[in-house]
Amino acid sequence: MSEVNTEQAEVVPTNEQATSEGVTVDQAAPPAKTTAKAAAAKPAAKAAAEEPKKAPAKAKEEKAVKTAKTKPAAQKATAATAAAKDVESVKSSRKTPLKTKTYEKALAKLQVELVKLQEWIKFKKLKVVVIFEGRDAAGKGGTIKRITESLSPRVTRVAALPAPTDRETGQWYFQRYVQHLPAGGEMVLFDRSWYNRAGVERVMGFCTDEEYREFLRSCPEFERMLVRSGIILIKYWFSVSNEEQERRFQKRIFHPEKHWKLSPMDLQSRARWVEYSRAKDNMFAHTDIKQAPWYVVDGDDKKRARLNVITHLLNMIDYEDLTPEPIVLPPRQEEIGYVRPPMSDQTFIPEVY
């Protein structure tokens, strides 16, 4: 608008100047022919005088139009550039995926250390409880498998409890979990735990508001009591992004061997993502205590999450290497007076492969 007003201000003085010149010529009273010629030459002179001044005004107007058109495009380009930079910064902050060979080599070393830790737990009669909680499809089960696959089931047990029975619903809430706590020389891994009340039971309405509030009050005291009794309590929360959880759920849908991992509760965890987030935040606010803090695991990269959790678990307990001396196999007993029965008397499985 300022440029348009400037153009008008420039045009008005030109017209006034031309008019005053015309008045001066008329007062001179030249001959008729001369006056006619002057009158004929007057529009041409006026147009010639206005033309140099209109040209810059037109140029300014065209420039203003072009600037107005290019501003939104420039803003869009700037926004797109900023968004691209944000994406690049996020990608750069993410670590490159581990190669399978590197992952398996690191996992093998950590599993050897887990065996040493197991022997130390058995030797010192330690009582260890490790809780695995978090979003569905965040990698809890896979991490538990990698921990236990090289350990003795007599020392390391997994507690993955189903839905409570009618009798268990009438018990003290923590009662069904207490019976799975370890004795001296044992380690128990809870695949989901008493925190079901603060998560799925709260979101899905399986408990009352009073039961929920009572859990938030009594859970910290319950865990402090466990720690005072000599139990080493370690709590992991597996976090996963919305996009990665959806990708893993889709993978389970299209792989028949993984259908069992998709339950109605898992589907609800997608539909009620925000409600679960609020429940988790409130749970952390009440139960992230000094005696048993929460340790958050980034579960978007399964391989890194497994290695990081095992490394952290090993660092949480001071242990020593109790590896025995190299074992020497004794000689096999000689077959003196022993006659093996005919193989036809035994029933063998069909050899399909």
Beta strands, then each sheet from edge to edge (+ up, - down):
strand 1: 127-134
strand 2: 156-159
strand 3: 186-191
strand 4: 231-239
strand 5: 294-298
sheet 1: 2+ 3+ 1+ 4+ 5+
end
